[in-house]
Every structure is written in C-alpha cells, then in structure tokens.
C-alpha cells in the first residue's frame, strides 16, 4: 500500500489540496484589479469642456499632485479630503516635496465661481508651485 493514496475509509491524506488556495488567490487578484481601476478615476468632478484640451497619459497623471474641488466646494488633495484652504497648504507642502518643477493639476467643477478656483491656485503658488494646470474635458470634434 502506498502512503497518501487516499485508499480506504479513515485513511489520512498527506497531499495538499490546492483548489481552495487557487480560488482565494483568484478572488484576491480580481479584488485588486477592481480597486486599482477605481483608485485611478479619483474624485468625481464634472470639469469644464474645452475645445483645445490636451491629453496627458495616465502614467504621467499618477505621478502628479492633484488638487480637486467638487460642486459642493469640498477640497481634496490626491483624493484625501481637506477641511479648508489652510489645511490644503500644509498638506500640499508635504505632498509636493520631491516633486519640485512638476505641475500641480487643478481639477475644479465647472459650476464653481472663479474665486473658488483662484483661491486654490493661490494656495499652490503660496508654497512655491511654479506651474498649475487646469483639468478640462476635451470637446467632441463632432459638431
């Protein structure tokens, strides 16, 4: 008789059943894939539409610091909610360290007042950001 052949009743199997391990691994992989796609989308803001907006590759966008303000005037820095502009300045100073010379992306809802966007731009300039880029949605070429 061979050991671990699973012969008769009451015999102990010495082999490892890998089916549950593979199942758990596949579920974790699917969860990881779904979460990374959700993280890339960021804060949902209905940005203005511009005819001459340029596309930036998603690889570049992931490396850049992003400041967002939604239609409810809630401020976010890299998807982290900020209480006010003062907290944004403090957190932005830390987040921008090591990224000097790179632009900060400003993502603002299209129904906001000009002053709301300008206050965020001033916060960026206050800590020494040289370039602030405004995010816009490219208009369809179809008339």
PALUM-221998 format. One line per field, with one value per residue (C-alpha): residue number from 1; x, z, y. Coordinates in pm, whole numbers. Example, Ala and Ser with C-alpha at 12.3 -4.5 7.8 and 13.67 -1.06 7.14 Angstrom:
2
nr: c(1:2) $
px: c(1230:1367) $
pz: c(780:714) $
py: c(-450:-106) $
//
This chain:
143
nr: c(1:2:3:4:5:6:7:8:9:10:11:12:13:14:15:16:17:18:19:20:21:22:23:24:25:26:27:28:29:30:31:32:33:34:35:36:37:38:39:40:41:42:43:44:45:46:47:48:49:50:51:52:53:54:55:56:57:58:59:60:61:62:63:64:65:66:67:68:69:70:71:72:73:74:75:76:77:78:79:80:81:82:83:84:85:86:87:88:89:90:91:92:93:94:95:96:97:98:99:100:101:102:103:104:105:106:107:108:109:110:111:112:113:114:115:116:117:118:119:120:121:122:123:124:125:126:127:128:129:130:131:132:133:134:135:136:137:138:139:140:141:142:143) $
px: c(0:118:117:-115:-304:-631:-715:-986:-1213:-1041:-709:-528:-447:-99:-135:-225:-550:-457:-806:-906:-569:-617:-975:-866:-577:-802:-1057:-780:-649:-993:-1042:-701:-780:-1115:-970:-680:-917:-1136:-837:-721:-1051:-1006:-1260:-1568:-1575:-1761:-1482:-1536:-1524:-1253:-1209:-829:-760:-453:-446:-197:-102:-239:114:205:-115:-49:283:148:-5:-377:-593:-969:-1273:-1620:-1953:-2012:-1681:-1520:-1142:-927:-552:-467:-818:-769:-1035:-917:-1105:-1010:-752:-514:-501:-456:-149:6:-63:33:370:440:298:487:822:1041:822:950:934:638:296:8:-318:-620:-948:-1247:-1617:-1744:-2023:-1787:-1716:-1391:-1287:-1303:-1058:-839:-808:-676:-433:-310:-260:-43:158:196:403:614:442:567:301:-66:-252:-630:-803:-1066:-1262:-1187:-1488:-1612:-1497:-1842:-2048) $
pz: c(0:-78:179:96:-179:-1:-17:222:471:770:592:622:302:310:-12:-19:-184:-387:-519:-225:-246:-617:-555:-286:-498:-797:-581:-435:-784:-903:-599:-659:-1026:-944:-668:-878:-1157:-905:-750:-1087:-1150:-849:-718:-935:-1060:-1366:-1520:-1785:-2154:-2371:-2746:-2731:-2421:-2448:-2330:-2065:-2035:-1729:-1628:-1602:-1412:-1145:-1060:-1039:-740:-791:-615:-669:-567:-636:-686:-308:-261:-86:-138:-199:-228:-409:-316:54:186:322:581:431:220:517:563:186:200:484:323:-26:104:224:-85:-326:-158:-401:-697:-740:-1100:-1183:-1235:-993:-1160:-1052:-1108:-1048:-1110:-1396:-1197:-939:-905:-1045:-694:-566:-832:-782:-407:-479:-736:-481:-225:-478:-556:-183:-131:-442:-717:-1044:-1274:-1209:-1487:-1509:-1594:-1865:-2069:-2441:-2651:-2909:-3259:-3393:-3423) $
py: c(0:349:627:915:736:803:433:329:496:652:689:1025:1211:1359:1561:1932:2032:2341:2415:2642:2818:2888:3007:3253:3377:3443:3629:3846:3918:4026:4250:4407:4475:4634:4852:4981:5083:5269:5445:5575:5750:5976:6223:6261:6620:6743:6950:7220:7131:7286:7258:7257:7046:6825:6466:6362:5996:5817:5721:6090:6175:5913:6077:6433:6607:6671:6927:6886:7086:6949:7127:7124:7313:7016:7027:6718:6668:6344:6217:6299:6540:6876:7082:7419:7601:7637:7259:7223:7449:7247:6910:7031:7149:6793:6621:6848:6789:6596:6691:7047:7160:6938:7093:7056:6951:7156:6975:7204:7157:7369:7536:7691:8060:8190:8293:7934:7815:8121:8057:7706:7843:8097:7818:7635:7948:8021:7705:7762:7563:7710:7564:7490:7308:7318:6992:7005:6756:6763:6867:6619:6709:6624:6938) $
//
